[in-house]
């Protein structure tokens, strides 16, 4: 779990409820112990700068590109995208998802909202919490769309994807108490 900034505690609690040994990662030597990795919501440009400052950026990028199962939520989705729209000047990403993500696509903090989504791999609707969230503008071949917003101005916008060992959501499943999205990631790790 990326533990330099973001919703670290909430993700750790969700993984703990699933019986997963999860811990915060701040240094490359801690990353070496990981079988899978979660990049939480937070502030994506700050997360990238902190990863650089703690010498975690390049080792994490290498592990992701070598196939380590990785799950990003909100800012984590931005960090995993190959390309960002509306990013800050010089903003870096780790890559891993061949997608274009629009940063803060749903608007400012006051535009945050909740809705129910159908999500591939999860039985029944998922209650999704969007906080200054991105959305996926476009996906390349090989990227599986897992969920889209239904209705409203954002109808049809892509908000969950998976490519090879990398999964990401625009929303925050860690804040709802519903661990099914995390469970789908954990099951994916077990199959890897």
Contact map, one row per residue, 1 for C-alpha under 8 A:
111000010001000000000111100000000000111100000000000000000000000000000000000000000000000000000000000000000000000000000000000000000000000000000000000000000000000000000000000000000000000000000000
111110010000000000000001110000000000111100000000000000000000000000000000000000000000000000000000000000000000000000000000000000000000000000000000000000000000000000000000000000000000000000000000
111111010000000000000001110000000000000000000000000000000000000000000000000000000000000000000000000000000000000000000000000000000000000000000000000000000000000000000000000000000000000000000000
011111000000000000000000110000000000000000000010011000000000000000000000000000000000000000000000000000000000000000000000000000000000000000000000000000000000000000000000000000000000000000000000
011111110000000000000000000000000000000001100110000000000000000000000000000000000000000000000000000000000000000000000000000000000000000000000000000000000000000000000000000000000000000000000000
001111110000000000000000000000000000000111100000000000000000000000000000000000000000000000000000000000000000000000000000000000000000000000000000000000000000000000000000000000000000000000000000
000011111110000000000000000000000000000111000000000000000000000000000000000000000000000000000000000000000000000000000000000000000000000000000000000000000000000000000000000000000000000000000000
111011111111000000000001000000000000000100000000000000000000000000000000000000000000000000000000000000000000000000000000000000000000000000000000000000000000000000000000000000000000000000000000
000000111111100000000000000000000000000000000000000000000000000000000000000000000000000000000000000000000000000000000000000000000000000000000000000000000000000000000000000000000000000000000000
000000111111110000000000000000000000000000000000000000000000000000000000000000000000000000000000000000000000000000000000000000000000000000000000000000000000000000000000000001100000000000000000
000000111111111000000000000000000000010100000000000000000000000000000000000000000000000000000000000000000000000000000000000000000000000000000000000000000000000000000000000001000000000000000000
100000011111111100000110000000000000000000000000000000000000000000000000000000000000000000000000000000000000000000000000000000000000000000000000000000000000000000000000000000000000000000000000
000000001111111110000000000000000000000000000000000000000000000000000000000000000000000000000000000000000000000000000000000000000000000000000000000000000000000000000000000000000000000000000000
000000000111111111000000000000000000000000000000000000000000000000000000000000000000000000000000000000000000000000000000000000000000000000000000000000000000000000000000000001001010010000000000
000000000011111111111100000000000000000000000000000000000000000000000000000000000000000000000000000000000000000000000000000000000000000000000000000000000000000000000000000000000010010000000000
000000000001111111111100000000000000000000000000000000000000000000000000000000000000000000000000000000000000000000000000000000000000000000000000000000000000000000000000000000000000000000000000
000000000000111111110000000000000000000000000000000000000000000000000000000000000000000000000000000000000000000000000000000000000000000000000000000000000000000000000000000000000010000000000000
000000000000011111110000000000000000000000000000000000000000000000000000000000000000000000000000000000000000000000000000000000000000000000000000000000000000000000000000000000000010001000000000
000000000000001111111000000000000000000000000000000000000000000000000000000000000000000000000000000000000000000000000000000000000000000000000000000000000000000000000000000000000000000000000000
000000000000001111111100000000000000000000000000000000000000000000000000000000000000000000000000000000000000000000000000000000000000000000000000000000000000000000000000000000000000000000000000
000000000000001100111110000000000000000000000000000000000000000000000000000000000000000000000000000000000000000000000000000000000000000000000000000000000000000000000000000000000000000000000000
100000000001001100011111000000000000000000000000000000000000000000000000000000000000000000000000000000000000000000000000000000000000000000000000000000000000000000000000000000000000000000000000
100000000001000000001111100000000000000000000000000000000000000000000000000000000000000000000000000000000000000000000000000000000000000000000000000000000000000000000000000000000000000000000000
111000010000000000000111110000000000000000000000000000000000000000000000000000000000000000000000000000000000000000000000000000000000000000000000000000000000000000000000000000000000000000000000
111100000000000000000011111101100000000000000000000000000000000000000000000000000000000000000000000000000000000000000000000000000000000000000000000000000000000000000000000000000000000000000000
011100000000000000000001111101100000000000000000001001010000000000000000000000000000000000000000000000000000000000000000000000000000000000000000000000000000000000000000000000000000000000000000
000000000000000000000000111111100000000000000000000001110000000000000000000000000000000000000000000000000000000000000000000000000000000000000000000000000000000000000000000000000000000000000000
000000000000000000000000111111110000000000000000000000110011000000000000000000000000000000000000000000000000000000000000000000000000000000000000000000000000000000000000000000000000000000000000
000000000000000000000000001111111000000000000000000000000000000000000000000000000000000000000000000000000000000000000000000000000000000000000000000000000000000000000000000000000000000000000000
000000000000000000000000111111111100000000000000000000000000000000000000000000000000000000000000000000000000000000000000000000000000000000000000000000000000000000000000000000000000000000000000
000000000000000000000000111111111100000000000000000000000011000000000000000000000000000000000000000000000000000000000000000000000000000000000000000000000000000000000000000000000000000000000000
000000000000000000000000000111111100000000000000000000000000000000000000000000000000000000000000000000000000000000000000000000000000000000000000000000000000000000000000000000000000000000000000
000000000000000000000000000011111110000000000000000000000000000000000000000000000000000000000000000000000000000000000000000000000000000000000000000000000000000000000000000000000000000000000000
000000000000000000000000000001111111100000000000000000000000000000000000000000000000000000000000000000000000000000000000000000000000000000000000000000000000000000000000000000000000000000000000
000000000000000000000000000000001111100000000000000000000000000000011000000000000000000000000000000000000000000000000000000000000000000000000000000000000000000000000000000000000000000000001000
000000000000000000000000000000000111110000000000000000000000000000011100000000000000000000000000000000000000000000000000000000000000000000000000000000000000000000000000000000000000000000001000
110000000000000000000000000000000111111000000000000000000000000000011110000000000000000000000000000000000000000000000000000000000000000000000000000000000000000000000000000000000000000000000000
110000000010000000000000000000000001111100000000000000000000000000000111000100000000000000000000000000000000000000000000000000000000000000000000000000000000000000000000000000000000000000000000
110000000000000000000000000000000000111110000000000000000000000000000111101110100000000000000000000000000000000000000000000000000000000000000000000000000000000000000000000000000000000000000000
110001110010000000000000000000000000011111000000000000000000000000000001111100000000000000000000000000000000000000000000000000000000000000000000000000000000000000000000000000000000000000000000
000001100000000000000000000000000000001111110000000000000000000000000001111100000000000000000000000000000000000000000000000000000000000000000000000000000000000000000000000100000000000000000000
000011100000000000000000000000000000000111110010000000000000000000000000011100000000000000000000000000000000000000000000000000000000000000000000000000000000000000000000000000000000000000000000
000011000000000000000000000000000000000011111110000000000000000000000000001000000000000000000000000000000000000000000000000000000000000000000000000000000000000000000000000000000000000000000000
000000000000000000000000000000000000000011111111000000000000000000000000001101100000000000000000000000000000000000000000000000000000000000000000000000000000000000000000000000000000000000000000
000000000000000000000000000000000000000000111111100000000000000000000000000000000000001100110000000000000000000000000000000000000000000000000000000000000000000000000000000000000000000000000000
000010000000000000000000000000000000000000111111110000000000000000000000000000000000000000000000000000000000000000000000000000000000000000000000000000000000000000000000000000000000000000000000
000110000000000000000000000000000000000001111111111000000000000000000000000000000000000000000000000000000000000000000000000000000000000000000000000000000000000000000000000000000000000000000000
000000000000000000000000000000000000000000011111111100001000000000000000000000100000000000111000000000000000000000000000000000000000000000000000000000000000000000000000000000000000000000000000
000000000000000000000000000000000000000000001111111110000000000000000000000000000000000000000000000000000000000000000000000000000000000000000000000000000000000000000000000000000000000000000000
000100000000000000000000000000000000000000000111111111000000000000000000000000000000000000000000000000000000000000000000000000000000000000000000000000000000000000000000000000000000000000000000
000100000000000000000000010000000000000000000011111111111000000000000000000000000000000000000000000000000000000000000000000000000000000000000000000000000000000000000000000000000000000000000000
000000000000000000000000000000000000000000000001111111111100000000000000000000000000000000000000000000000000000000000000000000000000000000000000000000000000000000000000000000000000000000000000
000000000000000000000000000000000000000000000000111111110000000000000000000000000000000000000000000000000000000000000000000000000000000000000000000000000000000000000000000000000000000000000000
000000000000000000000000011000000000000000000000011111111000000000000000000000000000000000000000000000000000000000000000000000000000000000000000000000000000000000000000000000000000000000000000
000000000000000000000000001100000000000000000000001111111110000000000000000000000000000000000000000000000000000000000000000000000000000000000000000000000000000000000000000000000000000000000000
000000000000000000000000011100000000000000000000001111111111000000000000000000000000000000000000000000000000000000000000000000000000000000000000000000000000000000000000000000000000000000000000
000000000000000000000000000000000000000000000001001101111111100000000000000000000000000000000100000000000000000000000000000000000000000000000000000000000000000000000000000000000000000000000000
000000000000000000000000000000000000000000000000000100111111110000000000000000000000000000000000000000000000000000000000000000000000000000000000000000000000000000000000000000000000000000000000
000000000000000000000000000100100000000000000000000000111111111000000000000000000000000000000000000000000000000000000000000000000000000000000000000000000000000000000000000000000000000000000000
000000000000000000000000000100100000000000000000000000011111111100000000000000000000000000000100000000000000000000000000000000000000000000000000000000000000000000000000000000000000000000000000
000000000000000000000000000000000000000000000000000000001111111110000000000000000000000000000110000000000000000000000000000000000000000000000000000000000000000000000000000000000000000000000000
000000000000000000000000000000000000000000000000000000000111111111000000000000000000000000000000000000000000000000000000000000000000000000000000000000000000000000000000000000000000000000000000
000000000000000000000000000000000000000000000000000000000011111111110000000000000000000000000000000000000000000000000000000000000000000000000000000000000000000000000000000000000000000000000000
000000000000000000000000000000000000000000000000000000000001111111111100000000000000000000000111000000000000000000000000000000000000000000000000000000000000000000000100000000000000000000000000
000000000000000000000000000000000000000000000000000000000000111111110000000000000000000000000011000000000000000000000000000000000000000000000000000000000000000000000000000000000000000000000000
000000000000000000000000000000000000000000000000000000000000011111110000000000000000000000000000000000000000000000000000000000000000000000000000000000000000000000000000000000000000000000000000
000000000000000000000000000000000000000000000000000000000000001111111000000000000000000000000000000000000000000000000000000000000000000000000000000000000000000000011000000000000000000000000000
000000000000000000000000000000000011100000000000000000000000001111111100000000000000000000000000000000000000000000000000000000000000000000000000000000000000000000001100000000000000000000000000
000000000000000000000000000000000011100000000000000000000000000100111110000000000000000000000000000000000000000000000000000000000000000000000000000000000000000000001110000000000000000000011001
000000000000000000000000000000000001111000000000000000000000000100011111000000000000000000000000000000000000000000000000000000000000000000000000000000000000000000001110000000000000000000000000
000000000000000000000000000000000000111000000000000000000000000000001111100100000000000000000000000000000000000000000000000000000000000000000000000000000000000000000111000000000000000010000000
000000000000000000000000000000000000011110000000000000000000000000000111111110110000000000000000000000000000000000000000000000000000000000000000000000000000000000000011100000000000000000000000
000000000000000000000000000000000000001110000000000000000000000000000011111110000000000000000000000000000000000000000000000000000000000000000000000000000000000000000001111110000000000000000000
000000000000000000000000000000000000000111000000000000000000000000000001111111000000000000000000000000000000000000000000000000000010110000000000000000000000000000000001111100000000000000000000
000000000000000000000000000000000000001111110000000000000000000000000001111111100000000000000000000000000000000000000000000000000000110000000000000000000000000000000000010000000000000000000000
000000000000000000000000000000000000011111010000000000000000000000000011111111110000000000000000000000000000000000000000000000000000000000000000000000000000000000000001000000000000000000000000
000000000000000000000000000000000000001000000000000000000000000000000001111111111000000000000000000010000000000000000000000000000000010000000000000000000000000000000001110000000000000000000000
000000000000000000000000000000000000000000010000000000000000000000000000011111111001000000001000000010100000000000000000000000000000010000000000000000000000000000000000000000000000000000000000
000000000000000000000000000000000000001000010001000000000000000000000001001111111000000000011110000000000000000000000000000000000000000000000000000000000000000000000000000000000000000000000000
000000000000000000000000000000000000000000000000000000000000000000000001000111111100000000001111100000000000000000000000000000000000000000000000000000000000000000000001000000000000000000000000
000000000000000000000000000000000000000000000000000000000000000000000000000011111111000000001111111110000000000000000000000000000000000000000000000000000000000000000000000000000000000000000000
000000000000000000000000000000000000000000000000000000000000000000000000000000011111000000001111111100000000000000000000000000000000000000000000000000000000000000000000000000000000000000000000
000000000000000000000000000000000000000000000000000000000000000000000000000000001111100000001010011110000000000000000000000000000000000000000000000000000000000000000000000000000000000000000000
000000000000000000000000000000000000000000000000000000000000000000000000000001001111111000000000000111100000000000000000000000000000000000000000000000000000000000000000000000000000000000000000
000000000000000000000000000000000000000000000000000000000000000000000000000000000011111000000000000111100000000000000000000000000000000000000000000000000000000000000000000000000000000000000000
000000000000000000000000000000000000000000000000000000000000000000000000000000000001111100000000000001110000000000000000000000000000000000000000000000000000000000000000000000000000000000000000
000000000000000000000000000000000000000000001000000000000000000000000000000000000001111110100000000001100000000000000000000000000000000000000000000000000000000000000000000000000000000000000000
000000000000000000000000000000000000000000001000000000000000000000000000000000000000011111100000000000000000000000000000000000000000000000000000000000000000000000000000000000000000000000000000
000000000000000000000000000000000000000000000000000000000000000000000000000000000000001111100000000000000000000000000000000000000000000000000000000000000000000000000000000000000000000000000000
000000000000000000000000000000000000000000000000000000000000000000000000000000000000000111110000000000000000000000000000000000000000000000000000000000000000000000000000000000000000000000000000
000000000000000000000000000000000000000000001001000000000000000000000000000000000000001111111000000000000000000000000000000000000000000000000000000000000000000000000000000000000000000000000000
000000000000000000000000000000000000000000001001000000000000000000000000000000100000000001111100000000000000000000000000000000000000000000000000000000000000000000000000000000000000000000000000
000000000000000000000000000000000000000000000001000000000000000000000000000001111110000000111110000000000000000000000000000000000000000000000000000000000000000000000000000000000000000000000000
000000000000000000000000000000000000000000000000000000001001100100000000000000111100000000011111000000000000000000000000000000000000000000000000000000000000000000000000000000000000000000000000
000000000000000000000000000000000000000000000000000000000000100110000000000000111110000000001111110000000000000000000000000000000000000000000000000000000000000000000000000000000000000000000000
000000000000000000000000000000000000000000000000000000000000000110000000000000011100000000000111110000000000000000000000000000000000000000000000000000000000000000100100000000000000000000000000
000000000000000000000000000000000000000000000000000000000000000000000000000000011100000000000011111000000000000000000000000000000000000000000010000000000000000001100100000000000000000000000000
000000000000000000000000000000000000000000000000000000000000000000000000000000001110000000000011111100000000000000000000000000000000000000110010000000000000000000100000000000000000000000000000
000000000000000000000000000000000000000000000000000000000000000000000000000000001110000000000000111110000000000000000000000000000000000111110010000000000000000000000000000000000000000000000000
000000000000000000000000000000000000000000000000000000000000000000000000000000001111100000000000011111000000000000000000000000000000000111100000000000000000000000000000000000000000000000000000
000000000000000000000000000000000000000000000000000000000000000000000000000011001011100000000000001111100000000000000000000000000000011111000000000000000000000000000000000000000000000000000000
000000000000000000000000000000000000000000000000000000000000000000000000000000000001111000000000000111111000000000000000000000000000011110000000000000000000000000000000000000000000000000000000
000000000000000000000000000000000000000000000000000000000000000000000000000001000001111000000000000011111000000000000000000000000000111000000000000000000000000000000000000000000000000000000000
000000000000000000000000000000000000000000000000000000000000000000000000000000000000010000000000000001111111000000000000000000000001111000000000000000000000000000000000000000000000000000000000
000000000000000000000000000000000000000000000000000000000000000000000000000000000000000000000000000001111110000000000000000000000001111000000000000000000000000000000000000000000000000000000000
000000000000000000000000000000000000000000000000000000000000000000000000000000000000000000000000000000011111001100000000000000000001111000000000000000000100000000000000000000000000000000000000
000000000000000000000000000000000000000000000000000000000000000000000000000000000000000000000000000000011111111100000000000000000001100000000000000000000000000000000000000000000000000000000000
000000000000000000000000000000000000000000000000000000000000000000000000000000000000000000000000000000010111111100000000000000000001000000000000000000000000000000000000000000000000000000000000
000000000000000000000000000000000000000000000000000000000000000000000000000000000000000000000000000000000011111100000000000000000011000000000000000000000000000000000000000000000000000000000000
000000000000000000000000000000000000000000000000000000000000000000000000000000000000000000000000000000000011111100000000000000000000000000000000000000000000000000000000000000000000000000000000
000000000000000000000000000000000000000000000000000000000000000000000000000000000000000000000000000000000111111110000000000000000011000000000000000000000000000000000000000000000000000000000000
000000000000000000000000000000000000000000000000000000000000000000000000000000000000000000000000000000000111111111000000000000001111100000000000000000000000000000000000000000000000000000000000
000000000000000000000000000000000000000000000000000000000000000000000000000000000000000000000000000000000000001111100000000000001110000000000000000000000000000000000000000000000000000000000000
000000000000000000000000000000000000000000000000000000000000000000000000000000000000000000000000000000000000000111110000000000111100000000000000000000000000000000000000000000000000000000000000
000000000000000000000000000000000000000000000000000000000000000000000000000000000000000000000000000000000000000011111000000000111000000000000000000000000000000000000000000000000000000000000000
000000000000000000000000000000000000000000000000000000000000000000000000000000000000000000000000000000000000000001111100000011110000000000000000000000000000000000000000000000000000000000000000
000000000000000000000000000000000000000000000000000000000000000000000000000000000000000000000000000000000000000000111110000011110000000000000000001111000000000000000000000000000000000000000000
000000000000000000000000000000000000000000000000000000000000000000000000000000000000000000000000000000000000000000011111010111000000000000000000001100000000000000000000000000000000000000000000
000000000000000000000000000000000000000000000000000000000000000000000000000000000000000000000000000000000000000000001111111111000000000000000000011100000000000100000000000000000000000000000000
000000000000000000000000000000000000000000000000000000000000000000000000000000000000000000000000000000000000000000000111110000000000000000000000011000000000000000000000000000000000000000000000
000000000000000000000000000000000000000000000000000000000000000000000000000000000000000000000000000000000000000000000011111000000000000000000000010000000000000000000000000000000000000100000000
000000000000000000000000000000000000000000000000000000000000000000000000000000000000000000000000000000000000000000000111111111000000000000000000000000000000000000000000000000000001100100000000
000000000000000000000000000000000000000000000000000000000000000000000000000000000000000000000000000000000000000000000010111110000000000000000000000000000000000000000000000000000000000000000000
000000000000000000000000000000000000000000000000000000000000000000000000000000000000000000000000000000000000000000000110011111000000000000000000000000000000000000000000000000000000000000000000
000000000000000000000000000000000000000000000000000000000000000000000000000000000000000000000000000000000000000000011110011111100000000000000000000000000000000000000000000000000000000000000000
000000000000000000000000000000000000000000000000000000000000000000000000000000000000000000000000000000000000000000011110010111110000000000000000000000000000000000000000000000000000000000000000
000000000000000000000000000000000000000000000000000000000000000000000000000000000000000000000000000000000000000001111000000011111000000000000000000000000000000000000000000010010000000000000000
000000000000000000000000000000000000000000000000000000000000000000000000000000000000000000000000000000000000000001111000000001111100000000000000000000000000000000000000001110010000000000000000
000000000000000000000000000000000000000000000000000000000000000000000000000000000000000000000000000000000000000111100000000000111110000000000000000000000000000000000000001110110000000000000000
000000000000000000000000000000000000000000000000000000000000000000000000000000000000000000000000000000000000000111000000000000011111100000000000000000000000000000000000011100000000000000000000
000000000000000000000000000000000000000000000000000000000000000000000000010000000000000000000000000000000000101110000000000000001111100000000000000000000000000000000000001100000000000000000000
000000000000000000000000000000000000000000000000000000000000000000000000000000000000000000000000000000011111101100000000000000000111110000000000000000000000000000000000000000000000000000000000
000000000000000000000000000000000000000000000000000000000000000000000000011000000000000000000000000000111110000100000000000000000111111000000000000000000000000000000000011000000000000000000000
000000000000000000000000000000000000000000000000000000000000000000000000011011000000000000000000000011111100000000000000000000000001111100000000000000000000001000000000010000000000000000000000
000000000000000000000000000000000000000000000000000000000000000000000000000000000000000000000000000011111100000000000000000000000000111110000000000000000000111000000000010000000000000000000000
000000000000000000000000000000000000000000000000000000000000000000000000000000000000000000000000001111000000000000000000000000000000011111100000000000000000111000000000000000000000000000000000
000000000000000000000000000000000000000000000000000000000000000000000000000000000000000000000000001111000000000000000000000000000000001111100000000000000000110000000000000000000000000000000000
000000000000000000000000000000000000000000000000000000000000000000000000000000000000000000000000001110000000000000000000000000000000000111110000000000000000000000000000000000000000000000000000
000000000000000000000000000000000000000000000000000000000000000000000000000000000000000000000000011100000000000000000000000000000000000111111010000000000000000000000000000000000000000000000000
000000000000000000000000000000000000000000000000000000000000000000000000000000000000000000000000011000000000000000000000000000000000000001111110000000000000000000000000000000000000000000000000
000000000000000000000000000000000000000000000000000000000000000000000000000000000000000000000000000000000000000000000000000000000000000000111110000000000000000000000000000000000000000000000000
000000000000000000000000000000000000000000000000000000000000000000000000000000000000000000000000000000000000000000000000000000000000000000011111000000000000000000110000000000000000000000000000
000000000000000000000000000000000000000000000000000000000000000000000000000000000000000000000000111000000000000000000000000000000000000000111111100000000000000011110000000000000000000000000000
000000000000000000000000000000000000000000000000000000000000000000000000000000000000000000000000000000000000000000000000000000000000000000000111110000000000000011100000000000000000000000000000
000000000000000000000000000000000000000000000000000000000000000000000000000000000000000000000000000000000000000000000000000000000000000000000011111100000000010111000000000000000000000000000000
000000000000000000000000000000000000000000000000000000000000000000000000000000000000000000000000000000000000000000000011100000000000000000000001111100000000001111000000000000000000000000000000
000000000000000000000000000000000000000000000000000000000000000000000000000000000000000000000000000000000000000000001111000000000000000000000000111110000000011110000000000000000000000000000000
000000000000000000000000000000000000000000000000000000000000000000000000000000000000000000000000000000000000000000001110000000000000000000000000111111000011111100000000000000000000000000000000
000000000000000000000000000000000000000000000000000000000000000000000000000000000000000000000000000000000000000000001000000000000000000000000000001111100111111000000000000000000000000000000000
000000000000000000000000000000000000000000000000000000000000000000000000000000000000000000000000000000000000000000001000000000000000000000000000000111110111100000000000000000000000000000000000
000000000000000000000000000000000000000000000000000000000000000000000000000000000000000000000000000000000000000000000000000000000000000000000000000011111111000000000000000000000000000000000000
000000000000000000000000000000000000000000000000000000000000000000000000000000000000000000000000000000000000000000000000000000000000000000000000000001111110000000000000000000000000000000000000
000000000000000000000000000000000000000000000000000000000000000000000000000000000000000000000000000000000000000000000000000000000000000000000000000000111110000000000000000000000000000000000000
000000000000000000000000000000000000000000000000000000000000000000000000000000000000000000000000000000000100000000000000000000000000000000000000000011111111100000000000000000000000000000000000
000000000000000000000000000000000000000000000000000000000000000000000000000000000000000000000000000000000000000000000000000000000000000000000000000111111111100000000000000000000000000000000000
000000000000000000000000000000000000000000000000000000000000000000000000000000000000000000000000000000000000000000000000000000000000000000000000000111100111110000000000000000000000000000000000
000000000000000000000000000000000000000000000000000000000000000000000000000000000000000000000000000000000000000000000000000000000000001110000000000111000111111000000000000000000000000000000000
000000000000000000000000000000000000000000000000000000000000000000000000000000000000000000000000000000000000000000000000000000000000001110000000101110000001111110000000000000000000000000000000
000000000000000000000000000000000000000000000000000000000000000000000000000000000000000000000000000000000000000000000000000000000000011100000000011110000000111110000000111000000000000000000000
000000000000000000000000000000000000000000000000000000000000000000000000000000000000000000000000000000000000000000000010000000000000000000000000111100000000011111000011110000000000000000000000
000000000000000000000000000000000000000000000000000000000000000000000000000000000000000000000000000000000000000000000000000000000000000000000011111000000000011111100011100000000000000000000000
000000000000000000000000000000000000000000000000000000000000000000000000000000000000000000000000100000000000000000000000000000000000000000000011110000000000000111111111000000000000000000000000
000000000000000000000000000000000000000000000000000000000000000000000000000000000000000000000001110000000000000000000000000000000000000000000111000000000000000011111110000000000000000000000000
000000000000000000000000000000000000000000000000000000000000000000100000000000000000000000000000000000000000000000000000000000000000000000000110000000000000000001111100000000000000000000000000
000000000000000000000000000000000000000000000000000000000000000000111100000000000000000000000000000000000000000000000000000000000000000000000000000000000000000001111110000000000000000000010000
000000000000000000000000000000000000000000000000000000000000000100011110000000000000000000000001100000000000000000000000000000000000000000000000000000000000000001111111000000000000000000000000
000000000000000000000000000000000000000000000000000000000000000000001111000000000000000000000000000000000000000000000000000000000000000000000000000000000000000111101111100000000000000010000000
000000000000000000000000000000000000000000000000000000000000000000000011110110010000000000000000000000000000000000000000000000000000000000000000000000000000000111000111110000000000000000000000
000000000000000000000000000000000000000000000000000000000000000000000001110010000000000000000000000000000000000000000000000000000000000000000000000000000000001110000011111100000000000000000000
000000000000000000000000000000000000000000000000000000000000000000000000111010000000000000000000000000000000000000000000000000000100111000000000000000000000001100000001111100000000000000000000
000000000000000000000000000000000000000000000000000000000000000000000000110000000000000000000000000000000000000000000000000000011110100000000000000000000000001000000000111110000000000000000000
000000000000000000000000000000000000000010000000000000000000000000000000110000000000000000000000000000000000000000000000000000011110000000000000000000000000000000000000111111110000000000000000
000000000000000000000000000000000000000000000000000000000000000000000000100000000000000000000000000000000000000000000000000000111000000000000000000000000000000000000000001111111110110000000000
000000000110010000000000000000000000000000000000000000000000000000000000000000000000000000000000000000000000000000000000000000000000000000000000000000000000000000000000000111111110010000000000
000000000100000000000000000000000000000000000000000000000000000000000000000000000000000000000000000000000000000000000000000000001000000000000000000000000000000000000000000111111000000000000000
000000000000000000000000000000000000000000000000000000000000000000000000000000000000000000000000000000000000000000000000000000111000000000000000000000000000000000000000000111111100000000000000
000000000000010000000000000000000000000000000000000000000000000000000000000000000000000000000000000000000000000000000000000000000000000000000000000000000000000000000000000011111110000000000000
000000000000000000000000000000000000000000000000000000000000000000000000000000000000000000000000000000000000000000000000000000000000000000000000000000000000000000000000000011011111100000000000
000000000000011011000000000000000000000000000000000000000000000000000000000000000000000000000000000000000000000000000000000000000000000000000000000000000000000000000000000011001111111000000000
000000000000000000000000000000000000000000000000000000000000000000000000000000000000000000000000000000000000000000000000010000000000000000000000000000000000000000000000000000000111111100000000
000000000000000000000000000000000000000000000000000000000000000000000000000000000000000000000000000000000000000000000000010000000000000000000000000000000000000000000000000010000111111110000000
000000000000011000000000000000000000000000000000000000000000000000000000000000000000000000000000000000000000000000000000000000000000000000000000000000000000000000000000000011000011111111000000
000000000000000001000000000000000000000000000000000000000000000000000000000000000000000000000000000000000000000000000000000000000000000000000000000000000000000000000000000000000011111111100000
000000000000000000000000000000000000000000000000000000000000000000000000000000000000000000000000000000000000000000000000110000000000000000000000000000000000000000000000000000000001111111110000
000000000000000000000000000000000000000000000000000000000000000000000010000000000000000000000000000000000000000000000000000000000000000000000000000000000000000000000010000000000000111111111000
000000000000000000000000000000000000000000000000000000000000000000000000000000000000000000000000000000000000000000000000000000000000000000000000000000000000000000000000000000000000011111111100
000000000000000000000000000000000000000000000000000000000000000000000000000000000000000000000000000000000000000000000000000000000000000000000000000000000000000000000000000000000000001111111110
000000000000000000000000000000000000000000000000000000000000000000001000000000000000000000000000000000000000000000000000000000000000000000000000000000000000000000001000000000000000000111111111
000000000000000000000000000000000011000000000000000000000000000000001000000000000000000000000000000000000000000000000000000000000000000000000000000000000000000000000000000000000000000011111111
000000000000000000000000000000000000000000000000000000000000000000000000000000000000000000000000000000000000000000000000000000000000000000000000000000000000000000000000000000000000000001111111
000000000000000000000000000000000000000000000000000000000000000000000000000000000000000000000000000000000000000000000000000000000000000000000000000000000000000000000000000000000000000000111111
000000000000000000000000000000000000000000000000000000000000000000001000000000000000000000000000000000000000000000000000000000000000000000000000000000000000000000000000000000000000000000011111
